Amino acid sequence: MHSQKRPWVGMIAFAITCIFAVISATAADDAPLTKEQMKQFLLTADVIGGKESAKGITHPTRVTLSNGTITHDGSFQPIDVHKDSIKMESGVTVYNFVDSYKYNIAAYTLSEMLGIDDMLPVYVERKWKGKTGSLSWWLPVKMDEVERVKNKVEPPNPEAWNKQMYRVRVFDELIYDTDANLTNVLIGPDWQIWRIDFTRAFRTYTDLKRPANLVECERHLFERLKELNGSELEEKTRHYLTKDEVKGVMARRDKIVAQFQKMIQEKGENAVLY
């Protein structure tokens, strides 16, 4: 009797092994990609479709990419405009105007150096349909900040929300984005904030745009700001920022750090850093 049952035992054991193998493979496929894996996907996956977005001044194209295993969307922005001067819709004339996809990549590189790249989608440089531009990972978004304010939707955890916004404001002062607006602040399903679209950032001004926005700062970010090295930033953004644009970042960095240090002296570290 025992000898007759053994083949069935073996078959059952084999079947269980196969099931666990399938489950393990599925779990691996469903595991979130690392930032480096996202970069490689954006750089190498085939573009199988695209549709121009109605949002944003530059109207980026939402593209669908696939590598045969993974299919995911991205945002493609090929804009690269340089003008001696331009009159804005507000009536203000801007000199040495630049609107470039290159700043998207520079912003992401800078965020990596500061350890806050979880606040931005992954950006890479890629060529599509004969144009070179930035390609970013499409994010799971339930609304942008314009929609949240318009519909009077309050975040479930105001303290966590404020801490995220403080980080956004510090970064905005550092990169001096002349087109920072609420459509560029996206809100995920779990109320994570993402900051996108930096094509009009990195002006050469050495002063801060809105120093009053510097209220509090994440401790880790404050330390990274103090450690930020201009030569390293210049090297890592060599193809995307000019030397004067890097100098602007570093000058603003100095003023951001100095302002927070002054606030710490006046209010105490725990009232300024979190």
C-alpha positions as CSV (number, residue, x, y, z in Angstrom):
1,M,0.0,0.0,0.0
2,H,2.8,2.4,0.9
3,S,4.6,1.8,-2.3
4,Q,1.4,2.6,-4.3
5,K,0.9,6.0,-2.6
6,R,4.4,7.3,-3.0
7,P,4.0,8.4,-6.7
8,W,1.0,10.5,-5.6
9,V,3.0,12.0,-2.7
10,G,5.7,12.9,-5.2
11,M,3.2,14.5,-7.6
12,I,1.6,16.5,-4.8
13,A,5.0,17.7,-3.6
14,F,5.9,18.7,-7.1
15,A,2.6,20.6,-7.6
16,I,3.1,22.5,-4.3
17,T,6.6,23.5,-5.4
18,C,5.3,24.8,-8.7
19,I,2.6,26.8,-7.0
20,F,5.2,28.4,-4.7
21,A,7.4,29.2,-7.6
22,V,4.5,30.9,-9.4
23,I,3.7,32.9,-6.3
24,S,7.3,33.9,-5.9
25,A,7.6,35.0,-9.5
26,T,4.4,37.0,-9.3
27,A,5.6,38.7,-6.1
28,A,8.8,39.6,-7.8
29,D,7.0,41.0,-10.9
30,D,4.7,43.1,-8.6
31,A,7.6,44.4,-6.5
32,P,8.1,48.2,-6.9
33,L,11.0,49.2,-9.2
34,T,14.1,50.9,-7.7
35,K,15.0,54.4,-9.0
36,E,17.8,52.9,-11.1
37,Q,15.4,50.3,-12.6
38,M,13.0,53.1,-13.4
39,K,15.8,55.1,-15.1
40,Q,16.8,52.1,-17.3
41,F,13.1,51.4,-18.2
42,L,12.6,55.1,-19.3
43,L,15.9,55.0,-21.3
44,T,15.4,51.7,-23.1
45,A,11.7,50.7,-23.2
46,D,9.8,51.1,-26.5
47,V,7.4,54.0,-26.8
48,I,4.1,52.4,-28.0
49,G,1.8,55.4,-27.8
50,G,1.5,59.1,-26.9
51,K,-1.0,61.9,-26.2
52,E,-0.4,65.6,-25.6
53,S,-1.4,66.8,-22.1
54,A,-3.9,69.6,-21.8
55,K,-2.2,70.8,-18.6
56,G,0.9,72.9,-18.3
57,I,2.2,75.7,-20.4
58,T,4.6,73.5,-22.4
59,H,1.9,70.7,-22.9
60,P,4.1,67.7,-22.3
61,T,3.2,64.4,-24.0
62,R,2.0,61.5,-22.0
63,V,3.7,58.4,-23.6
64,T,3.2,54.7,-23.0
65,L,6.3,52.6,-22.8
66,S,6.8,48.8,-22.7
67,N,9.8,46.5,-22.5
68,G,7.8,43.4,-23.2
69,T,7.4,42.7,-19.5
70,I,6.5,46.1,-17.9
71,T,4.2,48.7,-19.4
72,H,4.1,52.1,-17.8
73,D,3.5,55.7,-18.8
74,G,5.9,58.7,-18.8
75,S,5.8,62.4,-19.5
76,F,7.9,63.7,-22.4
77,Q,9.0,67.4,-22.6
78,P,11.2,68.4,-25.5
79,I,11.0,72.2,-25.0
80,D,14.3,74.1,-25.2
81,V,13.7,77.8,-25.9
82,H,16.3,80.5,-25.4
83,K,15.4,84.2,-26.0
84,D,17.1,87.5,-25.2
85,S,13.8,88.8,-23.9
86,I,10.2,87.9,-23.8
87,K,7.0,89.6,-22.6
88,M,5.1,87.4,-20.3
89,E,1.3,87.2,-20.0
90,S,1.5,89.3,-16.9
91,G,3.1,92.1,-18.9
92,V,6.5,91.7,-17.3
93,T,9.5,91.5,-19.7
94,V,11.9,88.8,-18.8
95,Y,15.5,89.0,-20.2
96,N,17.7,86.0,-21.0
97,F,14.6,83.8,-21.0
98,V,15.1,80.1,-21.0
99,D,12.4,77.4,-20.9
100,S,14.2,74.0,-21.2
101,Y,13.7,70.3,-20.5
102,K,17.3,70.3,-19.3
103,Y,16.2,71.9,-16.0
104,N,14.0,68.9,-15.3
105,I,17.0,66.6,-15.3
106,A,19.1,69.1,-13.4
107,A,16.4,69.4,-10.7
108,Y,16.3,65.6,-10.3
109,T,20.1,65.4,-10.1
110,L,20.1,68.1,-7.4
111,S,17.3,66.4,-5.5
112,E,19.4,63.2,-5.5
113,M,22.4,65.1,-4.1
114,L,20.1,66.5,-1.3
115,G,18.5,63.1,-0.5
116,I,15.0,64.3,-1.4
117,D,14.6,62.6,-4.8
118,D,11.5,60.8,-3.4
119,M,9.8,64.2,-3.8
120,L,10.3,64.2,-7.6
121,P,9.5,61.6,-10.4
122,V,12.6,60.0,-12.0
123,Y,13.8,62.1,-15.0
124,V,16.1,61.0,-17.8
125,E,17.1,62.5,-21.1
126,R,15.7,60.7,-24.1
127,K,15.1,61.2,-27.8
128,W,11.7,60.5,-29.4
129,K,10.3,61.3,-32.8
130,G,13.5,63.2,-33.7
131,K,13.4,65.4,-30.6
132,T,15.5,65.3,-27.5
133,G,13.8,66.0,-24.2
134,S,13.2,64.9,-20.6
135,L,11.2,61.8,-19.9
136,S,9.8,61.2,-16.4
137,W,8.1,58.4,-14.7
138,W,4.3,58.8,-14.7
139,L,3.0,59.1,-11.1
140,P,-0.2,57.7,-9.5
141,V,-2.0,61.0,-8.7
142,K,-5.5,61.7,-7.4
143,M,-5.3,65.5,-7.7
144,D,-3.0,68.4,-7.9
145,E,-2.9,71.3,-5.5
146,V,-5.1,73.5,-7.6
147,E,-7.9,70.9,-7.4
148,R,-7.3,70.4,-3.7
149,V,-7.6,74.1,-2.9
150,K,-10.6,74.6,-5.3
151,N,-12.5,71.7,-3.7
152,K,-11.5,72.6,-0.2
153,V,-10.1,69.1,0.5
154,E,-8.1,69.0,3.7
155,P,-5.2,66.6,4.2
156,P,-5.9,63.9,6.8
157,N,-2.6,64.6,8.6
158,P,-1.9,68.4,8.6
159,E,1.4,68.0,10.3
160,A,2.8,65.5,7.8
161,W,1.4,67.6,5.0
162,N,3.1,70.8,6.3
163,K,6.4,69.0,6.6
164,Q,6.3,67.9,3.0
165,M,5.4,71.4,1.9
166,Y,8.3,73.0,3.9
167,R,10.6,70.7,1.9
168,V,9.0,71.8,-1.4
169,R,9.4,75.4,-0.5
170,V,13.1,75.0,0.4
171,F,13.8,73.3,-2.9
172,D,11.8,76.0,-4.8
173,E,13.9,78.7,-3.3
174,L,17.1,76.8,-4.1
175,I,16.3,76.3,-7.8
176,Y,14.5,79.7,-8.3
177,D,11.6,78.4,-10.5
178,T,9.9,81.4,-12.2
179,D,6.9,79.2,-13.1
180,A,6.4,77.4,-9.8
181,N,2.6,77.0,-9.5
182,L,0.0,74.8,-7.9
183,T,-0.5,72.6,-10.9
184,N,3.1,71.4,-10.4
185,V,2.4,70.1,-7.0
186,L,0.8,66.6,-7.3
187,I,-0.9,64.6,-4.6
188,G,-0.7,60.8,-4.5
189,P,-3.3,58.4,-3.1
190,D,-1.5,58.3,0.2
191,W,-1.2,62.1,0.3
192,Q,2.5,62.0,-0.7
193,I,3.4,65.3,-2.4
194,W,5.4,65.3,-5.7
195,R,6.9,68.4,-7.3
196,I,7.2,68.3,-11.1
197,D,8.0,70.5,-14.1
198,F,11.1,72.6,-13.7
199,T,11.6,73.9,-17.2
200,R,11.7,77.6,-16.1
201,A,13.9,77.1,-13.0
202,F,17.6,77.7,-12.4
203,R,17.7,81.4,-13.0
204,T,21.1,83.0,-12.4
205,Y,19.7,85.3,-9.6
206,T,21.7,85.2,-6.4
207,D,18.9,86.4,-4.2
208,L,16.0,84.3,-2.9
209,K,12.6,84.6,-4.6
210,R,10.4,84.4,-1.5
211,P,12.6,84.0,1.7
212,A,9.4,84.3,3.8
213,N,8.5,80.8,2.6
214,L,11.4,79.4,4.6
215,V,9.6,78.5,7.8
216,E,11.0,75.1,8.8
217,C,13.5,72.6,7.4
218,E,14.0,68.8,7.6
219,R,17.2,68.1,9.5
220,H,18.6,65.8,6.9
221,L,17.9,68.3,4.2
222,F,19.5,71.1,6.2
223,E,22.7,69.0,6.6
224,R,22.8,68.1,2.9
225,L,22.4,71.8,2.0
226,K,25.4,72.7,4.1
227,E,27.4,69.9,2.5
228,L,26.4,70.7,-1.1
229,N,29.5,71.1,-3.2
230,G,29.5,73.5,-6.2
231,S,32.2,71.6,-8.1
232,E,30.3,68.3,-7.7
233,L,27.0,69.9,-8.8
234,E,28.7,71.4,-11.8
235,E,30.2,68.1,-12.8
236,K,26.9,66.2,-12.4
237,T,24.9,68.7,-14.3
238,R,27.5,69.6,-16.9
239,H,25.2,69.1,-19.9
240,Y,22.2,70.8,-18.3
241,L,23.3,73.8,-16.3
242,T,25.8,76.6,-17.1
243,K,28.5,77.7,-14.7
244,D,26.5,80.8,-13.9
245,E,23.4,78.8,-13.2
246,V,25.4,76.6,-10.8
247,K,26.8,79.7,-9.1
248,G,23.2,80.9,-8.7
249,V,22.2,77.7,-6.9
250,M,25.2,77.9,-4.6
251,A,24.6,81.6,-3.8
252,R,21.0,80.9,-2.9
253,R,22.1,77.8,-0.9
254,D,24.3,80.1,1.2
255,K,21.4,82.4,1.9
256,I,19.0,79.6,2.7
257,V,21.5,78.1,5.2
258,A,22.2,81.5,6.7
259,Q,18.5,82.2,7.2
260,F,17.8,78.9,8.9
261,Q,20.9,79.3,11.1
262,K,19.7,82.8,12.2
263,M,16.2,81.4,12.9
264,I,17.8,78.6,15.0
265,Q,19.7,81.1,17.0
266,E,16.5,83.2,17.6
267,K,13.9,80.4,18.1
268,G,15.9,77.3,19.0
269,E,16.8,74.3,16.8
270,N,13.6,72.3,17.7
271,A,11.4,75.2,16.5
272,V,13.1,75.3,13.1
273,L,14.3,71.8,12.3
274,Y,12.3,68.6,12.3
